[in-house]
Each structure stands twice: as structure tokens, then as C-alpha cells.
Amino acid sequence: MQGVGGSSPPSSTNLWSVKSAWYREGPLRPDERGLCCTRSEWRKVDVMMDGDAATSSSQAQMARDGRHWILRPARPTDARALAQLFAAVRAEGRWLVTPPSAVSQPSEAFFIGEMIRDNDALSLVAEADAEVVGNVLISVERSVVSDHVGTLSICVADGWRDVGIGAALVAAAQEWARRAGLAKVALGVFPDNERAIAVYEHAGFVSEGLRRRQYRAPGGGYRDELLMAWFPEP
């Protein structure tokens, strides 16, 4: 997880991995924040997309270095490319909790495609030269006491960081959250991911706390997780 808008992915837990694990294995551990109560309880987002140009149609964008890219909704046909993106970021060994050996890329692609078809979450992609180079996801909790909360996950490919893509993805997700009527958008980030934290703070996210020794580190030991949240204005 490196900086949004500059690095890759700011959230320490990739929500696609969390959800696809639910499909395979059933309810997850408490540290996954109850994202997977039951599939039928996830909020459908298709009706909330209506009228939101930032999340319902393709938008041409220009990176800070002059390269062109497109912001658009994810499609089921993006599943393989998204799985490849996440695999590449996992292989960097710094930004995602789940180790590469724990994820089957074909299986992840299958589950990603199914979830996009089901419209269970907001998912946008950054595309450049017909290649998926970024993704942002907001998964909305579906509970009578917490269905006002969304959890954000973002991933930007190496080579496309520090050029504004991450910041644009976060801004589009925030606009969707406003239209969806969410009262809170939460995320988790590794405390040493200073660039990502700076981008989140610039977007209005605030720190809520630190979960110490929350995840096992690949080389041994543990990693903390910083919890942040953004609260849309009423």
C-alpha cells in the first residue's frame, strides 16, 4: 500500500480479497471488520449510480505527467485485469496484507467478476491504453446499525503513482458516497505509508485510531494499521 495519487493501494486490506474469501470460505475473522455478514445483506448500488456522472460513465482524464487515462465504472470483463493488478501489487511485498501465495489469481478474477455483476459495491477503474492501472472500491455495510458506513479500498499500479490518479479515484468515490447518502467512509492504511496518508488528509479524512500488531508481516513480526475516516457534510 503506497500513497494514493502517488502510490499503490492506500488500504491495507484489499476488499476484493476479503469478499472473494467470503465466497470461498464463509464468514471471515473479526479483523476484517464484518464486511461479509451475508452476501444478501450487501447493499445494491445500481440505483444509486443514476445521475452521477463521476461514477456512471467514462471520463477522460490527464495525469500530472501529461499521460491520458479514463475513469469509468468497472465491468465484469475487467475481472482478470483487476486480479492481475492486485497480484502485481502484492508481489511488491509492502502494500497489501494478503501474501501472494494465499491468493489464486484465476479464482480471484472469477469472484471479482461475480461481484461486479451483482453490483454489491461501487467499483471504478482507471484505464490507460486499454490497460487497467487503478481501482477504487467502496463496500457498504448492510446492517440496521451500520448501513450508513462505507469502507474504501484503492489500488494504483506501479508506474502510475505520484501522477494524481489515486487522488482522482478518491474524489470520485467521495462524490458517490455523498449521492449514496453515506454518513461515513472508513479505511485502513499502514502508518508508514506517509504519501497515502497525506492524500487522505488532503481529501478530508481524519485519523480515528491505531490497531497495533494487527497483521503479520511477511518477514516476521507484525504491522500496525491506522484507521481513518471521512464524514460527508450533511
C-alpha positions in Angstrom: 0.0 0.0 0.0 1.7 3.1 -1.1 0.2 6.5 -1.5 -2.9 7.2 -3.3 -2.3 9.5 -6.2 1.1 8.5 -5.9 1.5 5.1 -4.8 -0.5 1.9 -4.5 -3.0 0.9 -2.6 -3.7 3.0 0.4 -5.8 0.5 2.2 -4.0 -2.3 4.0 -6.9 -4.8 3.4 -8.0 -5.2 -0.2 -11.7 -5.5 -0.1 -11.9 -7.7 -3.3 -9.7 -10.2 -1.5 -11.9 -10.0 1.6 -15.1 -10.6 -0.3 -13.8 -13.3 -2.6 -12.5 -15.1 0.5 -16.0 -14.9 1.9 -17.4 -16.6 -1.2 -14.8 -19.4 -0.8 -14.6 -19.9 2.9 -17.7 -18.3 4.6 -17.6 -15.5 7.2 -14.2 -14.1 8.0 -12.3 -13.2 11.1 -13.3 -10.2 13.2 -10.3 -8.2 11.9 -12.0 -8.0 8.5 -14.5 -5.6 10.2 -17.6 -7.7 9.5 -17.6 -6.8 5.8 -19.1 -10.1 4.9 -22.1 -10.7 7.1 -24.1 -12.4 4.3 -24.0 -11.7 0.6 -27.7 -10.9 0.6 -27.1 -8.2 3.1 -24.8 -6.2 0.9 -26.4 -3.0 -0.4 -27.1 -3.0 -4.1 -25.7 0.2 -5.6 -27.0 0.2 -9.1 -29.9 2.5 -8.3 -27.5 4.9 -6.6 -25.4 5.3 -9.7 -28.2 7.1 -11.6 -27.4 10.6 -12.4 -23.8 10.5 -11.0 -21.6 11.3 -13.9 -18.5 10.7 -11.9 -19.4 7.0 -11.4 -21.8 6.1 -14.2 -19.9 7.0 -17.3 -16.4 7.2 -18.7 -14.5 10.4 -18.1 -11.3 11.4 -19.9 -8.5 12.5 -17.5 -5.0 13.7 -17.8 -2.3 12.7 -15.3 0.1 15.3 -13.9 2.8 14.0 -16.3 0.7 14.6 -19.3 -0.4 11.0 -19.9 -4.1 10.4 -20.7 -6.3 7.9 -18.8 -10.0 7.2 -18.4 -12.1 7.0 -15.2 -15.0 4.6 -15.6 -17.2 2.0 -13.8 -15.7 -1.4 -13.5 -17.2 -4.1 -15.8 -17.2 -7.9 -15.3 -14.8 -8.1 -18.2 -12.3 -6.2 -16.1 -12.1 -9.0 -13.6 -8.9 -10.7 -15.0 -7.1 -7.3 -15.3 -8.1 -6.4 -11.8 -6.8 -9.7 -10.4 -3.5 -9.1 -12.3 -3.3 -5.6 -10.8 -3.7 -6.8 -7.3 -1.3 -9.7 -7.8 1.4 -7.2 -9.1 0.9 -5.0 -6.0 1.0 -8.0 -3.7 4.3 -9.0 -5.3 5.8 -5.7 -4.2 5.5 -7.0 -0.6 4.7 -3.8 1.1 1.2 -2.5 0.5 -1.3 -5.4 0.9 -1.9 -7.6 3.9 -2.6 -10.8 1.9 0.6 -12.5 0.7 0.8 -13.6 -2.9 0.9 -17.3 -2.0 -2.5 -17.0 -0.3 -4.4 -15.9 -3.4 -5.2 -17.8 -6.6 -5.3 -15.2 -9.4 -7.9 -17.2 -11.6 -10.1 -17.7 -8.5 -9.9 -14.1 -7.6 -10.7 -13.0 -11.1 -13.8 -15.2 -11.1 -15.1 -13.8 -7.8 -14.3 -10.2 -8.8 -16.4 -10.7 -12.0 -19.3 -12.1 -10.0 -19.3 -9.3 -7.5 -19.2 -6.7 -10.3 -22.2 -8.3 -11.9 -24.0 -8.3 -8.6 -23.5 -4.6 -8.1 -22.6 -5.2 -4.5 -20.2 -2.2 -4.2 -19.0 0.9 -6.0 -16.1 -0.1 -8.2 -14.3 2.3 -10.5 -11.2 1.7 -12.6 -8.5 3.9 -14.1 -7.7 2.7 -17.6 -4.8 3.8 -19.8 -4.1 2.4 -23.3 -6.7 -0.3 -22.7 -5.0 -1.4 -19.5 -6.4 -1.2 -16.0 -4.0 0.8 -13.9 -6.0 1.6 -10.9 -9.2 0.7 -8.9 -11.2 2.2 -6.1 -13.9 0.2 -4.2 -16.4 1.3 -1.6 -18.2 -1.6 0.1 -21.2 -0.5 2.1 -22.1 -2.3 5.3 -25.5 -3.8 5.4 -26.8 -3.8 9.0 -29.6 -1.9 10.7 -27.0 -0.2 12.8 -24.2 0.5 10.3 -25.6 0.7 6.8 -24.5 4.3 6.8 -20.8 3.3 6.6 -18.7 2.5 3.6 -15.2 1.1 3.6 -12.8 2.3 0.9 -10.0 0.3 -0.8 -7.8 1.6 -3.6 -5.0 0.3 -5.7 -2.8 2.0 -8.3 -0.3 0.2 -10.5 3.5 0.8 -10.2 4.4 3.3 -13.0 1.2 5.3 -12.5 1.8 6.6 -9.0 2.5 10.2 -8.0 0.6 11.5 -11.0 -2.8 12.2 -9.5 -4.7 9.0 -10.3 -5.2 8.0 -6.7 -6.4 11.4 -5.7 -8.9 11.4 -8.6 -10.2 7.9 -7.6 -10.7 9.1 -4.0 -12.5 12.2 -5.1 -14.9 10.2 -7.4 -15.6 7.7 -4.6 -16.4 10.6 -2.2 -18.8 12.1 -4.7 -20.5 8.8 -5.0 -20.7 8.4 -1.2 -22.4 11.8 -0.9 -25.0 10.8 -3.5 -25.5 7.4 -1.8 -26.3 9.2 1.4 -23.4 7.6 3.4 -22.5 9.3 6.7 -19.0 7.8 7.0 -16.3 6.4 4.7 -13.6 4.4 6.5 -10.3 2.9 5.5 -7.2 1.3 6.9 -3.6 2.3 6.0 -0.2 1.2 7.2 1.3 4.0 9.4 4.5 4.2 7.3 2.5 5.0 4.1 3.1 8.7 4.5 2.2 9.7 1.0 -1.1 7.9 1.1 -1.9 9.4 4.5 -1.2 12.9 3.1 -3.6 12.3 0.2 -6.3 11.1 2.5 -5.8 14.1 4.8 -6.0 16.4 1.9 -9.3 14.8 0.9 -10.7 15.4 4.4 -10.0 12.0 6.1 -9.1 12.1 9.8 -7.3 9.6 12.0 -9.5 7.5 14.2 -7.1 5.2 15.9 -4.3 2.7 15.6 -4.7 -1.1 15.7 -1.3 -2.3 17.0 0.1 -5.6 15.8 -2.9 -6.0 13.6 -1.3 -8.0 10.8 1.5 -10.5 10.5 4.4 -9.1 8.4 5.8 -11.3 5.6 9.3 -11.3 7.1 8.1 -11.9 10.6 6.8 -9.7 13.3 3.6 -7.6 13.0 2.3 -4.4 11.3 0.1 -1.8 12.8 -2.9 -0.4 10.9 -4.0 3.3 11.1 -7.8 3.8 10.9 -9.0 6.9 9.1 -12.5 8.1 8.1 -14.2 10.9 6.2 -17.6 12.3 7.1 -19.6 13.9 4.3 -21.2 17.2 5.0 -24.9 16.8 5.6 
